[in-house]
Amino acid sequence: PRSTTARGPLAVVGRGGVEELFLSGGEARYLEEEGRLELRPAPGKVAVAQGQVWVEGQRLRYQNDTGEALLEGPLEVRREGEKPLSGKAGSLRYLLDEDRLWLLGGVELTQGGRTTRAERALLREKEGYAFLYGKVESRDERGVVRGERVRYALKTGEVVVLGGVAGEFRGD
């Protein structure tokens, strides 16, 4: 069973050739005299959850034929636990068949005293990691680590550079 869910106050299913699901803020009213449904989508709170990771955005579009969901930002990212994680990103892309959840554009994760920035991140909640890509920079009181590919432990905030390593550290 898959553990990724999406929630939003307004859902619209389109069947014009392609089955799509839209989640957004806004409202829907049935106009009795006209016999039709009036939709007023508006940016609002739409959440995607995978395990302990919770991502909140403005509008979600899911295409049934490709199994792809896109959540428009700005996004707020949270993960509860011993060391809570908070963050942000521009958008989210979820591939249902591959169970892959990507955070895209201006990804920033903050946990404890560490802030990590990247262009994109692949969340692997079941494994307990996020894999960050593209000009990754992770900073805490001890210094800065940079790389092109970084493994980020979701529970602790520890980082391991997998490619393109660089760093600056302060000694005690």
GUDO-29757 format. One record per residue (C-alpha): residue in three letters; x, y, z; residue number from 1. Coordinates in pm, 1 decimal, always signed. Layout:
<pts>
PT   type         xx         yy         zz   seq
PT    ALA          X          Y          Z   NUM
...
</pts>
This chain:
<pts>
PT   type         xx         yy         zz   seq
PT    PRO       +0.0       +0.0       +0.0     1
PT    ARG     +122.1     +349.4      -89.3     2
PT    SER     +159.9     +598.8     +193.0     3
PT    THR     +141.7     +921.1      -10.9     4
PT    THR     -181.4    +1121.6      +18.2     5
PT    ALA     -306.4    +1460.2     -105.8     6
PT    ARG     -570.9    +1677.7      +61.2     7
PT    GLY     -738.2    +2003.0      -38.1     8
PT    PRO    -1070.1    +2181.3      +17.7     9
PT    LEU    -1181.2    +2179.0     -351.1    10
PT    ALA    -1144.5    +1884.1     -588.4    11
PT    VAL    -1231.6    +1890.2     -958.4    12
PT    VAL    -1213.0    +1582.1    -1179.9    13
PT    GLY    -1179.0    +1653.3    -1551.9    14
PT    ARG    -1270.1    +1388.9    -1807.8    15
PT    GLY    -1227.4    +1580.6    -2134.8    16
PT    GLY    -1011.6    +1314.4    -2299.0    17
PT    VAL     -767.0    +1302.1    -2007.8    18
PT    GLU     -859.8    +1212.7    -1651.3    19
PT    GLU     -722.6    +1482.9    -1423.6    20
PT    LEU     -776.6    +1577.0    -1061.8    21
PT    PHE     -730.0    +1933.8     -940.8    22
PT    LEU     -709.4    +2026.3     -572.1    23
PT    SER     -706.2    +2389.1     -462.6    24
PT    GLY     -858.8    +2635.6     -225.7    25
PT    GLY    -1180.6    +2802.0     -332.2    26
PT    GLU    -1538.0    +2685.2     -343.2    27
PT    ALA    -1794.6    +2501.0     -551.2    28
PT    ARG    -2168.7    +2580.8     -561.1    29
PT    TYR    -2450.4    +2401.4     -738.0    30
PT    LEU    -2664.4    +2657.3     -926.7    31
PT    GLU    -3006.8    +2493.4     -918.4    32
PT    GLU    -3177.8    +2724.0    -1171.3    33
PT    GLU    -2905.2    +2663.1    -1430.3    34
PT    GLY    -2848.1    +2297.9    -1340.9    35
PT    ARG    -2471.3    +2335.5    -1329.1    36
PT    LEU    -2184.5    +2343.3    -1084.5    37
PT    GLU    -2004.6    +2675.4    -1046.3    38
PT    LEU    -1637.8    +2639.2     -953.3    39
PT    ARG    -1431.0    +2916.8     -805.4    40
PT    PRO    -1082.5    +2773.9     -761.8    41
PT    ALA     -843.5    +2993.9     -567.9    42
PT    PRO     -495.2    +2946.8     -431.0    43
PT    GLY     -532.5    +2778.5      -94.8    44
PT    LYS     -389.6    +2513.8     +129.1    45
PT    VAL     -331.7    +2181.1      -43.6    46
PT    ALA     -121.0    +1922.1     +137.5    47
PT    VAL      +74.3    +1618.6      +19.8    48
PT    ALA     +191.6    +1378.1     +290.6    49
PT    GLN     +438.9    +1092.5     +263.8    50
PT    GLY     +518.0     +915.8     +591.1    51
PT    GLN     +616.2    +1187.5     +839.6    52
PT    VAL     +685.2    +1447.3     +567.1    53
PT    TRP     +407.4    +1702.1     +507.8    54
PT    VAL     +425.2    +1945.1     +211.5    55
PT    GLU     +173.2    +2227.8     +180.7    56
PT    GLY     +120.0    +2427.5     -139.7    57
PT    GLN     -133.0    +2625.1     -340.3    58
PT    ARG     -276.3    +2399.8     -612.2    59
PT    LEU     -234.6    +2033.6     -711.6    60
PT    ARG     -290.9    +1879.3    -1055.1    61
PT    TYR     -286.6    +1501.3    -1097.0    62
PT    GLN     -290.1    +1332.0    -1438.7    63
PT    ASN     -421.0     +976.8    -1420.4    64
PT    ASP     -268.8     +858.1    -1751.1    65
PT    THR      +88.5     +950.7    -1649.3    66
PT    GLY      +51.6     +902.0    -1271.9    67
PT    GLU     +210.2    +1242.6    -1216.4    68
PT    ALA     +105.1    +1500.3     -956.4    69
PT    LEU     +231.7    +1859.5     -957.7    70
PT    LEU     +190.4    +2079.2     -650.0    71
PT    GLU     +243.5    +2450.8     -714.7    72
PT    GLY     +417.1    +2662.4     -454.6    73
PT    PRO     +545.9    +2837.9     -274.9    74
PT    LEU     +566.0    +2522.6      -65.7    75
PT    GLU     +608.1    +2474.1     +306.9    76
PT    VAL     +777.8    +2148.0     +414.4    77
PT    ARG     +752.9    +1988.6     +761.8    78
PT    ARG     +861.8    +1667.4     +925.6    79
PT    GLU     +783.1    +1592.4    +1289.4    80
PT    GLY    +1017.3    +1391.8    +1508.8    81
PT    GLU    +1298.3    +1420.6    +1763.5    82
PT    LYS    +1465.2    +1681.1    +1543.1    83
PT    PRO    +1176.8    +1851.9    +1358.1    84
PT    LEU    +1250.9    +1962.2    +1003.7    85
PT    SER    +1104.9    +2265.9     +829.5    86
PT    GLY    +1167.5    +2396.8     +483.7    87
PT    LYS    +1046.9    +2542.4     +158.3    88
PT    ALA    +1054.9    +2480.6     -215.6    89
PT    GLY     +907.9    +2618.2     -537.1    90
PT    SER     +706.1    +2312.4     -643.0    91
PT    LEU     +660.1    +1938.6     -592.9    92
PT    ARG     +644.6    +1661.1     -852.6    93
PT    TYR     +521.3    +1316.7     -748.0    94
PT    LEU     +551.1    +1013.0     -976.9    95
PT    LEU     +299.7     +754.7     -854.2    96
PT    ASP     +433.9     +448.7    -1039.8    97
PT    GLU     +788.9     +509.2     -914.6    98
PT    ASP     +677.5     +639.9     -571.1    99
PT    ARG     +916.2     +934.6     -620.2   100
PT    LEU     +850.3    +1269.7     -456.8   101
PT    TRP    +1062.9    +1559.1     -586.7   102
PT    LEU    +1093.0    +1907.5     -436.3   103
PT    LEU    +1196.5    +2153.1     -708.4   104
PT    GLY    +1331.3    +2508.4     -718.3   105
PT    GLY    +1490.1    +2686.4     -424.2   106
PT    VAL    +1478.0    +2390.1     -185.8   107
PT    GLU    +1571.7    +2484.1     +171.0   108
PT    LEU    +1567.3    +2244.8     +469.1   109
PT    THR    +1629.5    +2361.0     +827.0   110
PT    GLN    +1682.7    +2117.5    +1113.4   111
PT    GLY    +1848.5    +2190.1    +1446.7   112
PT    GLY    +2128.1    +2438.0    +1373.1   113
PT    ARG    +2172.8    +2325.6    +1012.0   114
PT    THR    +2029.6    +2489.6     +699.0   115
PT    THR    +2070.2    +2308.4     +367.5   116
PT    ARG    +1990.6    +2457.1      +26.3   117
PT    ALA    +1969.0    +2286.4     -314.6   118
PT    GLU    +1808.4    +2318.3     -657.5   119
PT    ARG    +1606.1    +1997.6     -612.2   120
PT    ALA    +1555.5    +1711.6     -368.1   121
PT    LEU    +1426.5    +1355.2     -401.7   122
PT    LEU    +1248.6    +1252.3      -78.9   123
PT    ARG    +1281.9     +884.3      +12.3   124
PT    GLU    +1083.8     +889.0     +337.3   125
PT    LYS    +1070.2     +508.2     +370.9   126
PT    GLU    +1452.2     +497.7     +360.5   127
PT    GLY    +1481.1     +803.3     +588.8   128
PT    TYR    +1674.1    +1016.4     +338.5   129
PT    ALA    +1644.2    +1302.8      +95.1   130
PT    PHE    +1888.7    +1316.8     -194.8   131
PT    LEU    +1972.2    +1677.2     -282.2   132
PT    TYR    +2103.8    +1787.1     -621.1   133
PT    GLY    +2245.2    +2100.3     -781.3   134
PT    LYS    +2466.8    +2350.2     -596.7   135
PT    VAL    +2391.8    +2199.0     -255.4   136
PT    GLU    +2512.0    +2402.5      +42.4   137
PT    SER    +2472.1    +2283.4     +402.0   138
PT    ARG    +2566.3    +2523.6     +681.5   139
PT    ASP    +2583.2    +2490.2    +1060.5   140
PT    GLU    +2789.6    +2641.9    +1344.0   141
PT    ARG    +3090.7    +2424.8    +1249.1   142
PT    GLY    +3109.0    +2536.5     +887.3   143
PT    VAL    +2982.0    +2484.7     +534.6   144
PT    VAL    +2969.6    +2175.1     +314.9   145
PT    ARG    +2907.8    +2206.5      -59.5   146
PT    GLY    +2846.4    +1947.3     -326.6   147
PT    GLU    +2648.9    +1858.9     -636.8   148
PT    ARG    +2488.4    +1547.7     -480.5   149
PT    VAL    +2420.3    +1517.2     -107.8   150
PT    ARG    +2242.1    +1253.8     +102.0   151
PT    TYR    +2041.8    +1416.0     +382.6   152
PT    ALA    +1924.7    +1210.3     +684.6   153
PT    LEU    +1565.5    +1321.2     +752.9   154
PT    LYS    +1576.6    +1209.7    +1118.4   155
PT    THR    +1898.5    +1388.0    +1219.9   156
PT    GLY    +1982.8    +1644.8     +950.4   157
PT    GLU    +2325.6    +1486.3     +891.6   158
PT    VAL    +2463.7    +1527.7     +540.0   159
PT    VAL    +2698.7    +1312.0     +331.7   160
PT    VAL    +2835.9    +1455.7       +6.8   161
PT    LEU    +2812.3    +1196.1     -270.6   162
PT    GLY    +2961.3    +1407.5     -549.8   163
PT    GLY    +3143.4    +1738.4     -609.9   164
PT    VAL    +3262.9    +1787.9     -251.5   165
PT    ALA    +3390.7    +2117.4     -104.8   166
PT    GLY    +3384.3    +2260.2     +246.4   167
PT    GLU    +3495.2    +2517.2     +502.9   168
PT    PHE    +3519.4    +2422.5     +868.3   169
PT    ARG    +3595.4    +2604.8    +1192.1   170
PT    GLY    +3807.7    +2425.9    +1449.6   171
PT    ASP    +3742.7    +2429.4    +1825.0   172
</pts>
